[in-house]
């Protein structure tokens, strides 16, 4: 045999030996193991609970507006504040005169100002919802709860006044704030969470609303909150489809 043939056979043997044997699954090399080590479990990112101009522009912009109106309520002359709130109230009289304008204007205020518990719920819930379904869809859920719950609580008031069961002063009941929209957003977000967290959130929030209703301090608003929460829960099939189609959905 020629020397060149011996060398060629040796090279071929080395090449065959370096390949994985046929029929044996390929084993992960160092690069694959390193990838597994680097990915690992996802670490919690608490800063995602807060809105940002780029990540959640709707929630961030809305929050800025609410801070401005809350500061106005705190530092402006009381007579000016009272006039602004009465002009934004979704009472029966205003709803009959300019429904669209007053429904939008009433959502620019926080009942109770920045100390209201709905402030924290607004920031956390709407941020989480917007990160999953996007800004426009989050705004749609919020407005749906705000508008439907407002109409469902104020229309019966108007009918009761017409029937003589309530005084005419009920037509001018001061009603404004973000609470109906936040309640609907809580209901919608619950449908996008894991089961245990979903039912825990609904149980805690529902218990709080029932406690307020039993206290009977503002039964119309309390019923409105429960109705808004139910509206949010009713959006589960829609928001779940939105999450699947949203590029920003987690």
Secondary structure, DSSP 8 states (H G I E B T S, - for coil): --HHHHHHHHHHHHHHHHS--TTS-----HHHHHHHHHH-S----GGGGS--TTTSHHHHHHHHHHHHHHHHHHHS-HHHHHHHHHHH---HHHHHHHHHHHHHHHTT--TTGGGSHHHHHHHHHHHHHHHHH-HHHHHHHHHHHHHHHHHHHHHHHHHHHHTTSS-GGGGG-----SHHHHHHHHHHHHTTS-HHHHHHHHHHHHHHHHHHHHHTSSHHHHHHHHHHHHHHHHTHHHHHHHHHH-TT--
